[in-house]
């Protein structure tokens, strides 16, 4: 009974705090939203944007960015470039360069054709030529392979992604979900759970992968690497 309650107490209905809805922007501003999801390595955000926005979201929009490799990054030879200038790139290239592996997976589900595009990478002792996504991943394997445990984990994630990207570049039908013809079908098949989608893709990789077996890398290790700084611009 209310009369039996201690002084100062009352009966009421709790108010649940929420986030107000807002309309998504269009054009370049919407691309910035997608880019922010990539920076946060947000699989669910990209998948939901693809599910709700469908073909209205321009996942193929080009961008350019600069990757600054810190001098403290272990395993980087003196002759290796400290800065990579990447142009004519897409969001998949950007996700790979910032170690956003969950976001890269969501981008592939939303737009598998990103695998067929090549970006231009320029840097010290690097020819300005077309680079596939798998080649970018392999480059970062060499950057991190001789570092401490934290950096080795990042190298392993790049090493695990290389064969998957190579498979997709040759024939994306050999990777889960990507053979489905529409965004809605791919998103529905992959589902909102990024960890389950990751497991499905890892099951498709070759049995032997460089570095595999010496250390275990869980899904939680798939995060932005602290040894890189990236600035970007979009077209």
C-alpha positions, 0 to 999 in steps of 0.5 A, spaced: 500 500 500 502 507 498 501 509 505 506 503 508 511 506 503 517 510 507 517 518 507 519 521 501 517 515 496 512 515 491 509 510 486 510 512 479 511 509 472 519 509 470 521 513 463 525 509 458 530 514 455 531 513 448 534 516 441 530 520 437 529 518 430 532 522 424 532 522 417 538 520 413 542 525 409 543 523 402 549 524 397 556 526 399 553 526 407 550 519 407 557 517 404 560 520 410 555 516 415 557 510 412 565 512 413 563 513 420 561 506 421 567 504 417 571 508 422 568 504 428 568 498 425 560 497 425 558 491 422 551 492 424 550 499 422 553 498 415 548 492 414 542 496 417 544 502 412 544 497 406 538 493 409 534 500 409 537 504 404 538 498 399 541 501 392 540 508 394 546 508 398 552 509 394 557 504 396 561 505 390 563 512 391 570 513 390 575 516 396 582 518 397 586 518 404 593 518 407 595 512 411 601 514 416 605 509 419 608 510 425 615 510 426 614 506 433 611 500 428 615 494 429 617 490 423 617 496 419 624 496 415 627 503 414 626 503 407 619 502 408 614 508 406 612 512 412 606 514 408 602 511 403 597 516 399 591 512 396 587 515 391 581 512 387 579 508 392 573 505 395 570 504 402 573 496 402 580 499 401 579 504 406 576 499 411 582 494 410 587 500 411 584 502 418 584 494 420 576 495 420 575 487 418 567 487 421 566 493 417 569 490 411 565 484 411 559 488 411 561 492 405 562 486 401 555 483 403 552 490 401 556 491 395 560 485 392 563 488 386 567 493 391 572 487 390 573 488 383 576 495 383 583 497 384 586 503 388 592 507 386 597 506 392 603 511 392 609 511 397 617 511 398 619 505 393 612 503 391 610 504 384 603 508 383 599 502 380 592 499 381 592 495 387 587 490 389 584 489 396 588 483 397 594 486 395 593 492 400 592 486 406 598 483 404 602 489 404 600 490 412 601 483 413 609 485 412 608 491 416 606 488 422 609 481 422 615 482 426 612 486 432 610 484 439 604 480 441 599 486 439 601 487 433 602 480 431 595 479 432 593 485 427 598 481 422 594 475 423 588 478 422 591 481 415 593 474 414 587 471 415 583 476 410 588 475 404 586 468 402 578 470 403 579 477 399 583 473 393 578 468 393 573 473 392 577 477 387 577 471 382 570 469 383 566 472 389 561 466 388 565 462 392 564 466 398 558 466 403 552 470 401 556 474 395 553 470 390 546 472 391 543 477 386 540 483 391 542 487 397 536 485 400 537 477 399 545 478 401 543 482 408 537 477 410 542 471 409 548 474 412 544 477 418 545 482 423 550 478 427 557 480 425 560 474 429 556 469 426 558 472 419 565 472 420 565 465 422 561 463 416 567 467 412 572 464 415 570 457 414 571 459 407 578 460 407 584 455 405 586 450 411 593 453 411 594 460 413 600 464 414 601 465 422 595 461 423 596 456 429 602 460 433 597 464 437 589 465 437 586 471 435 579 472 437 573 476 434 574 481 439 581 482 436 578 485 430 579 493 432 582 499 429 590 498 430 593 504 434 599 504 430 596 507 424 593 514 423 589 515 417 586 522 414 581 521 408 577 525 403 571 523 398 570 525 391 
